[in-house]
Amino acid sequence: VLPLLVPRMKDQSVLACVSGIFCASGALGLYLCPSIPWFWVAIAGMGNGMAFILCLTFISLRTKSETEAADLSGMVHCVGSLGGAAGPFLFGFMFDKLASWDIPLILLFIAALGQAWFGLRSGLNKLIK
């Protein structure tokens, strides 16, 4: 449903911010109340799913031409894949060294707050040049 609604919306800032808030809530919930991990993972998963759909949709909504879309897509996929590949390794490394998920979860929470903040900016109805 979301991919059909997003292009029809004038401004996607709220959706982008909400996706970051869902991700932050999942990380904070796992840190503060780890007894119900299935709930917090479901919340974070909804935020990540929303963010993924928005990310792919923004590529076409924020560019004027196919060439610009291809350039932006190449950059986004390169940076996203690097983060997606490095994140689990780094968090696993931190867990091995610290024997705790506290620091990785706090870092994930901070990153998700950044995602929400950048979502407010990227959701504005503006083209990337």
C-alpha positions as CSV (number, residue, x, y, z in Angstrom):
1,V,0.0,0.0,0.0
2,L,2.8,2.4,0.9
3,P,4.4,2.5,-2.6
4,L,1.0,3.5,-4.1
5,L,0.4,6.3,-1.5
6,V,3.8,7.9,-1.4
7,P,3.9,9.4,-4.9
8,R,0.4,10.9,-4.4
9,M,1.4,12.7,-1.3
10,K,2.6,16.3,-1.5
11,D,5.2,15.8,1.2
12,Q,6.6,12.6,2.6
13,S,8.5,14.1,5.6
14,V,6.1,12.7,8.2
15,L,6.3,9.1,6.8
16,A,10.1,9.3,6.7
17,C,10.3,10.6,10.2
18,V,7.9,8.0,11.5
19,S,10.0,5.2,10.0
20,G,13.0,6.5,11.9
21,I,11.0,6.8,15.1
22,F,9.8,3.1,14.7
23,C,13.4,2.0,14.3
24,A,14.5,4.1,17.3
25,S,11.6,2.7,19.4
26,G,12.6,-0.9,18.5
27,A,16.3,-0.3,19.6
28,L,15.3,1.5,22.7
29,G,12.7,-1.1,23.6
30,L,15.3,-3.9,23.2
31,Y,17.6,-2.0,25.5
32,L,15.1,-1.0,28.2
33,C,12.7,-4.0,28.1
34,P,14.4,-7.0,26.6
35,S,11.8,-9.4,27.9
36,I,9.6,-9.0,24.9
37,P,12.1,-8.9,22.0
38,W,9.5,-10.1,19.4
39,F,7.5,-6.9,19.9
40,W,10.5,-4.6,19.6
41,V,11.9,-6.4,16.6
42,A,8.4,-6.2,14.9
43,I,8.3,-2.4,15.6
44,A,11.8,-1.9,14.2
45,G,11.0,-4.1,11.2
46,M,8.0,-2.0,10.3
47,G,10.2,1.1,10.5
48,N,12.9,-0.6,8.4
49,G,10.4,-1.8,5.8
50,M,8.9,1.7,5.6
51,A,12.3,3.3,5.2
52,F,13.3,0.8,2.5
53,I,10.2,1.6,0.4
54,L,10.6,5.3,0.9
55,C,14.3,5.2,0.0
56,L,13.6,3.5,-3.3
57,T,10.6,5.8,-4.1
58,F,12.5,8.9,-3.3
59,I,15.0,8.1,-6.0
60,S,12.4,8.7,-8.7
61,L,10.5,11.4,-6.9
62,R,13.6,13.6,-6.2
63,T,15.1,13.6,-9.7
64,K,14.1,15.2,-13.0
65,S,15.5,12.7,-15.5
66,E,16.5,9.1,-15.9
67,T,20.2,10.0,-15.9
68,E,19.9,11.8,-12.6
69,A,17.8,8.9,-11.2
70,A,20.5,6.4,-12.3
71,D,23.3,8.5,-10.7
72,L,21.4,8.9,-7.5
73,S,20.5,5.3,-7.4
74,G,24.1,4.2,-7.9
75,M,25.3,6.4,-5.0
76,V,22.4,5.4,-2.7
77,H,22.9,1.7,-3.4
78,C,26.6,1.8,-2.9
79,V,26.5,3.7,0.4
80,G,23.5,1.6,1.6
81,S,25.1,-1.7,0.8
82,L,28.3,-0.6,2.5
83,G,26.4,0.2,5.7
84,G,24.3,-2.9,5.4
85,A,27.4,-5.1,5.1
86,A,29.5,-3.3,7.7
87,G,26.8,-2.8,10.4
88,P,26.3,-6.5,11.5
89,F,30.0,-7.1,11.5
90,L,30.8,-4.1,13.6
91,F,27.9,-4.7,16.0
92,G,29.0,-8.4,16.4
93,F,32.5,-7.3,17.0
94,M,31.3,-4.9,19.7
95,F,29.3,-7.6,21.3
96,D,32.3,-10.0,21.3
97,K,34.5,-7.4,22.9
98,L,32.0,-6.0,25.4
99,A,29.9,-9.1,26.1
100,S,26.8,-6.9,26.1
101,W,24.3,-5.5,23.6
102,D,24.0,-2.2,25.5
103,I,26.4,-0.1,23.5
104,P,25.3,-1.5,20.1
105,L,21.7,-0.9,20.9
106,I,22.4,2.7,22.1
107,L,24.3,3.3,18.8
108,L,21.5,1.9,16.8
109,F,19.0,4.1,18.7
110,I,21.2,7.2,17.9
111,A,21.5,6.2,14.3
112,A,17.7,5.8,14.1
113,L,17.2,9.2,15.5
114,G,19.5,10.5,12.8
115,Q,17.4,8.6,10.3
116,A,14.2,10.3,11.6
117,W,15.9,13.8,11.4
118,F,17.2,13.2,7.9
119,G,13.8,11.8,6.9
120,L,12.2,15.1,7.7
121,R,14.6,16.8,5.3
122,S,14.5,14.1,2.5
123,G,10.7,14.0,2.6
124,L,10.4,17.6,1.5
125,N,9.0,18.1,-2.0
126,K,12.3,19.2,-3.6
127,L,14.4,17.9,-6.4
128,I,18.1,16.9,-6.0
129,K,20.4,18.6,-8.4
